[in-house]
Amino acid sequence: MALVKYQNRNLLENERLSVTPDVAELLFTTDDKKLYVGDGTTLGGILISDNAFITEDMTLNVPADYADINEALDFLSAFRIKDNATVTIQVADGTYEYSTEIFIDHPDAKSLQIIGNPVYHNQCIIWNSTSDFVFRVNRGQLGLISGFFISGVNPQSSDNPSPTVYRRGLGVHSGSVVKAGNIEISKCYCGVEVAYNSEFVVDNLGIKDCVGSGILVNINSMFYISQSCNIASNADGVYIGANSSFFADESGPTPQNAMLIQYNRISGLTCINNGFASLNYANLLYNQGPYTLYTANDGFIQANGTTY
């Protein structure tokens, strides 16, 4: 099969007739959300559909093709993704400031990947000191998010997060399911909040310097860390409530270095209101508050091979 290279152009409708898109180049009108394809001769392109389908793998490059992730998501909002196609929003290394949340609610987001630098995540920085969320997934699935350092303040400053602004680095809400690879979150009120019948599965996770909880899992939700974590210097490292569950499970060659929950100011791990937590080969070290492990109101913590 011949390789197909997609090209994309975004314009307002009143600008569309000023260009002639190349053969196979897609032209998307951002105001009325219609898709046109070029044949190299037709001014403004040929209308494909008001509700087109993506049926082959596609990569949207930020900032080469789209100024930011939200612009790429806006482009995708006019399409459905089917036939096992995967759309990747590939973000180049750099520091990106956002003033509005990155909100993911595409009906086919299970076929969407948002990728920065999965190996050196701290070379792809997303920060937002304005919104209640930096990233938020609502009422859907996200195939993968990986390779980002996410901050609630300018990471190049010495600023600390506001104790009065409930900013979350990543929110997973309302029946959402999210898979993550390698991410780190710093200086928010809450690092990751998973709530309202949602699930979050992550390979490698770092959360530090949050005013509230590093991880909050609440209201019939589940959080699973499969490889490693370092949850450090937050108020509560991990907070589990309301019929929710948390798993930190690593028993590989060096498990003692895999799961670290340390230097948190109130508790390392709190589990309340029928919450459940399972720790395998974790280290809960030097938590500075009154509790390393705390349970109440039928909360239950199971710790195997764990030091605290």
N, C-alpha and C positions, 0 to 999 in steps of 0.2 A: 504494500500500500504506500502510495506517495505521501510524504509529509506535507501537512498543510500549515502554513504560517498565517495566523490571524492578525489583521491590523484593525485598529479601532480608532474612530474619530468621534468626539463629542462636540455637538454644536447646538445652539438654539435653532428653533425652526426657521426664524427669519434670516438665519445665516446659511441655511442648508444649501440653497440654490446658488450660493457663491462659490461652491467647490464641486469638483468632479472626482469622486472617489475612485481609486485604482481598482483593478480587477480583484474581486473577493474581499475588498476592504469594507468593513462594517462602519456605518455612520449612524449614530444614535442621537436623536433630538432629546435634550435633557428636560425641556419644558413639557412637551406633549408625549414624550416617551414612546416614540415610534422608531422602528429599525429599518434601515435601508442598506442595500448592498451595492457596491460599485461594479460596473462593467468596463470601466476605463473611458467611456464616452458619454454616458448619461449624466447630465447636470443634476446634482442633488442625489443621485443614486436611485435605485429601484426599491420601492416599498416591499418589504418582506411580509411583515405582519405587525399588527398592533400588540400582539401577545406571542412573541416568537419563542422557539425552543432552542436550547443549546444541547446538542446531541453528541458532540465530541469534546475531548479534553481541551481546555483553554486556560491560558495564563494571562492575568491582568497585572502589569508591572507598575509598581508605585516607587518613585514618582515619574518614571519614564513615560508611561502612558496615561496615568491618572495622578492628579496632584496628591491625593491622600486616599486612605482606605475608604472613607465615606463616599468619595466620588466613584470609586470602583463599585461599592455596594449600590449606589444609586443607578449606575449603569445596569447592574444585574437585576434590579427591581422590575425591569420590563420583560424578563425572560423566565421561563421555567427550565429546569435542568432535568434531563431524562436520559434513558438508554445507557445508564451507568457512566455517564460523563462526569468528570471532575473539573471543577473550576478552582484555580489557585490564584489567590491574590498574593503576589510575591512582592514583599517590601524590601527595598535595598537598605544596606547599612546606612545609619545616620541617626540624627535626633529629630523627632517630629513633635511639634507642639499642637495640641488640639484644644479648642474651646468648647466643642460639643462632644457628647459621648459617641463612641463607635457602637452603633446599635444594630444588632444582627437579628432580623426576624424574617428572613427570606423563607418561603415555604419549603424550599429544597436545600436548605443550608447543610443538611447532612452530606451533600455532595460538594461542599465548599471547604477549602482549606485557606487559612490566613497564616502565611509563613514569613518570618523575618530571617534570622540567622540561627538555625537550630543548634549549631555547634558552639558559636560564640554569641550567646543571646544578648550580652551587654553591649554589643556593637549595633544593635537595632533598638533604639530607645523611643518609647511612646510616653508622653507625659501630658497631663491635663490638671490644671489647678483651679478649674472653674466648675465642672459638671459634677453631678452626684456619682457618676460612673465614668471610668475610662473606657472599658469594654462592657457591653451588656448583651446577653443572649436571652430572648424572651419567647416562650411558646414555640419552641422548635428544637432542632438538633444542629450542632455544628460539628462537621466532620473532623476538623483538626485546627488547633491554634498552637503555634510553636515558634520559639526563637525570638522572644521579646523580653526586654526589661521595661516594666511598666511602673510609672511613678505618679504620685499625686502632687508633686511639686517639681520645680525645675531641678533636675538632678545635678546641674552644674553650680547650683547655689547651696548655701548652708541652711536654707529655709526648712522648717519643720511643718508637718501637716497641722491644719487647724483642728483643735479639739471640739469645735462646734459645728463642723461641716462633715456630714456623714458620706464621705466619698469612698467608693469601693473601686479597687483596681479592676476586678472582674466580677460581674454579677451574673448568676445563672438562675433564672426564675421561671415559675409558672409552667411546670412540666417540661422543662428543657433538658437536653442531654448533650454534654460537651466532652470531647476528647482533647487533651492537651499533651504536648510533648515536653519541651524544655522552656519554662518561663520563670521569671523572678519579678516580684512586686515589692515596692518600697514606698514608705511615707504616704500611706492613705489612712483613712480612719479604719477601714477593714480591707484586708488584702483580697480574699476571695469569699464571696457570700453565695451560698447555694441554698435555695429556699423554695418552698411551695411545690413539693412533689418533683424535684429536679435531681439530676445526677451529674457528677463531675468526676472524670477519671484522668489522672495526670501521671506522667512518667517521672519527671524531675522538677521539683518545685522549691523555690526560695521565697520567703516572705520575711521582711524585716522592717522595724521602725514604724509600725502602725500604732495609732493612738488607741484603737480598740483591739479587736481580735485579728490575729493573723488570718485564721480560717474560722468562718462561721457557717455551720450547717444546721438548718432549722426547718421545721414543719414538713415532716415526711420526706426528707431528702437524704442523699447518699454521697459520700466523698471517699475516693479511693486513690491512694498514692502507691504506685507499683515499684518504683526503683529507689528514689532518694528524695530527701527533703532537708531543708534547714529553716526552721521556723523560729526566728530569733528577735529578741528585743521589742516585742509587742506588749500590749497590756495583758491579754490572754493569748497564749500561743494558738490553741485550738479550743473552740467552744461549740459543743454539740447539744442541741435541745430538741424538744417536741417530736418524739418518735423518729429521730434521724440517726444515721449511723456514719461512722468514720473508720477507715481502715488504713493503716500504715504497715505495709507487708513487704519485708525484704529479708531474705535468708540466703543471700548469695555468698561469694567468697569472703567479703569483708563486711558483714552485716552491721558490725558495731559502728561503722562510719556512715551508714546509709540514711538512717532516720534520726535527725537531730532536732530536738525541741528544747531551746535553751535561752537563758537570760531574759525570760519574759517576766513582767513586773507583778502580775497578780497570780496567774496560774500557768502551768505548762499545758495541762489539758483539763477542761471542765466538761462534765457530762451530766445533764439534768433532764428531768421530765421525760422519762422513758427513752432517753438517748442511749446509744450503744457505741462503744469504741473498742477496737481491737488493734493492739500494737504488737508487732513481731520484730524483735531485735532492734528496738529503738533505744536511743539515749535521751533521757530527759535530765539535762545537766544544768546546775547553777541557776535554776529559775529563782528569781529574787523575791517573789511575793510569798504569801503565807502558804500557798499550795503548789505542789508539783502535780499531783493528781487529785481531782476533787469531784465527788459525785453527790447528787441530792435528788430527791423526788423520783426514785426508781431509775436513776441513771446507772449504767453498768460499764465498767472498764475491764477488759481482759488484756493482760500484758504478759507476753511470752518472751523469754530471753531478753528482757528489757531492764536497763539500768536507770535508776532514778534516786 
